[in-house]
Structures are given as structure tokens and as C-alpha cells.
Amino acid sequence: MIRINLLPVKEAQRAMGRRRQISVGALSVAVALLMMIIPFMLQGRRMSRLDSEMDDLQAQVAKLESQAKEVKDLDKKRTDLKAKLKIIDDLKRKRVGPVRILEDLGSASPEKLWLVEFSDIGGNATITGMALDNQTIAEFMRSLQSSKYFYDVDLVETAQTESVHAAVPANPQPGGGSSFKKFIVKARLDYLGMDGKQAAPAPAGPGAAAGKSAS
């Protein structure tokens, strides 16, 4: 009778089963590690890309801030330049203002009116003269008020007087002295020619006490 010993075969099968279980366990661990490592690596790459984009954005922000500062500086320089140009323009207009004032004063004087004295103190003008009648004085005041360099024109005094040849160079009537209306007119002066709308307190004009005699 033949006998077969099956114990080694069973032991071999059990050993193979254990090896299979170990392999499956190792494979499971490897798969689990890969499942944890791969997302970590992907997340690291994504963070690196985001860090690079953030650096680029910060560089752009710094560049824009620099440009904004330059624009702000340019705006400030432009504002300062405009202010300086306005001051220069005002000075030029004030320089020619007295000449234009005297020109308008002469142009406003009718034929039958003579200016005896003109004074300017702190932008306040006092005009003394003589005329044949009140209508001539009124015409003179209307013409003076239409000038851009005179405003607030006001007649403060008028009186009947006998003229002398020294006061009135041209005698409108033959013979001796004639009866005239002496008048005093006060007005405000605007050296910038703005009709007093934006006039600052004017400085004392040249020749504040200088008189202007008719010729």
C-alpha cells in the first residue's frame, strides 16, 4: 500500500497564502502612499505657480504705484506752473494797467470837459475837472463807467465856478472868463482790466499825487 505525505504541500500552500497577503498589504500601503503623495506634489506645484503669479502682481503694483506717483508729481508741477504763469500774467497786466487807465481817462473826456487833477491812492481814484454843463459831466461819467479799468464811478461834488485861462487852456467863448461847472468824481481802479469783478486790492499807482492838466 502506497502512502503520500501531504503535510509539506499544505505548509507550502499556507506559506504562499501568507506571502500573497503580505504582497497585497504592501501593495495597499504603496497605493495609499501614492494617493497621499501625488496630491501633495500637485498642491506644491500649484502653490509654486501661485507664488510666481503673486510676485508678478506685486511687481506690477509697484510699477503702477511708481507711475501714479509720477503722475501726481506732474499734476503738482503743472498746477504750480499754472499759478506762476498767472502771477506773471497779472504782473504784466498790472504793469500796463496805469497806461491803459490814463488812455481810457483821456478817451472818456468829452470835448467840453477839462481834467484838472487825477490822483490814485491804493486803487481809489479822485478826478477833478471842469465842464460847461451837467450833461457833459454825465457823459464823462458814463464813458468812464464803460471802461474795464474804472468801476464804482461816483460824482461826489459839483459847483459853479468862474474859470481862468490858467485852469482852462482853451476858452470856448470869446472874451474873458466864462462860467463852468467844477466837479469831483471818485472811482475804483482795476489794473487788470476786469471791471472790478476779480480785482484784488490794488497797490498805490505810480505818481499817486501826480496831476493831469488838460492841454
Secondary structure, DSSP 8 states (H G I E B T S, - for coil): ------HHHHHHHHHHHHHHHHHHHHHHHHHHHHHHHHHHHHHHHHHHHHHHHHHHHHHHHHHHHHHHHHHHHHHHHHHHHHHHHHHHHHHHHHHHHHHHHHHHHHHH--TTEEEEEEEEETTEEEEEEEESSHHHHHHHHHHHHTSTTEEEEEEEEEEEEE--TTT-SS-SSSSS--EEEEEEEEEEE-TTSSTTSS-------SSTT------
